[in-house]
Amino acid sequence: MNENARRLKQPISSVRLDDEACLVLRKYVSWEEFAANYRDPLYDPYLESLEFEMTIRTNPPSDQPNNQDVFVWALYLLGGADRDVDVEEIYLKCFELAPARLGWRTRPDLPDYKKASKALQSIEAKTHSGLLLRPHEYSRRLSVEGVRWVETYKETLAKNYSQGKVQASFSNNQHERRRQEVKGDPVWNQFKEDPETLTSVELASVMNCTAASTDATWRTRINELRRASDVLGDEDLMKFADFVQKKVLGA
C-alpha cells in the first residue's frame, strides 16, 4: 500500500492530505464530502486551487450558445468524466463543436486557442465553479459534480453544440450585430405589420445608404443582409432582404 493510500485509511482526524492524495480522493467523492470530512485547513497549497469549488454550479446551461458551456461539453465528449484530458485536445474539440465562435476573426477556418483558453479561465474563476478538476497545469477532467451537471443537462448541451451549426458569439460576429440593428429599427416593425407602406427613404435608413444611392450600393447592402441571414439561419431576415431588393431594384 503506497503512502497516500495508507493515509487515506487513517481516521479522518489524523489525515493530512498532500496534493496527490487530494487529487486521488477528489476523483471519487463529492466536494461536499471532501470539504466536510477530509479538508485540512492547515494544509493550503492544493486547497487554495479548490477554493472556488466551495460554491458548486447548479444552474442549467444557457439556452443560447456560450464558450464556457462549449468547453465543459467538449471535455465530457472527450471522456473527461473518467480521464485527464490535455487542454489542447479540449481546445480543438471546442473548435470542432463551435467553429463560428472559436475561430479566428479573419480566418474562421482556423481555431483561436485564446478564445478557448479565456473560456477555461472564466469557468475556473466563477461561471462553472466546482465542475472541473485540474490534475495538471495542462490537463483537466470533470469533477463528480461536473459529470452530474453535464448528464443532468445533456439534452440542452447536445441541442446547442452537437446538432448543427453553432452561432458565432454576439460580440465578435458582424452578422449578429447587423441582425440586431435591423430588427431594432422601427422599419422592421413596419415591415412585419404593413410592408407595402414602406418607402425607399425609410428602407435606406436601415440599409445604411440613401434613397439616391446607386444600384450597386443597394445590391452590396442587400447582399450583406443576405449573408447575415444565411449565416444565422434567419428566414425572416432573408425575406426582408428579398423585399428590399424587389421594392428598390424591382428584381
BELWONOR-V462812 format. One record per run of one state. SS is the DSSP state (H for helix, E for strand, - for the rest). FROM is the first residue (numbers start at 0). LEN is the number of residues. Records with the same first field share a line. If there is no record, write none. Layout:
# BELWONOR-V462812
SS = FROM-LEN + FROM-LEN
This chain:
# BELWONOR-V462812
- = 0-2 + 8-3 + 14-4 + 26-4 + 37-7 + 54-12 + 77-7 + 97-1 + 103-7 + 111-1 + 127-4 + 136-2 + 142-1 + 152-1 + 161-8 + 172-1 + 183-2 + 197-2 + 206-8 + 232-2 + 249-2
H = 2-6 + 11-3 + 18-8 + 30-7 + 44-10 + 66-11 + 86-11 + 98-4 + 112-15 + 143-9 + 153-8 + 169-3 + 173-10 + 185-12 + 199-7 + 214-18 + 234-15
E = 84-2 + 102-1 + 110-1 + 131-5 + 138-4
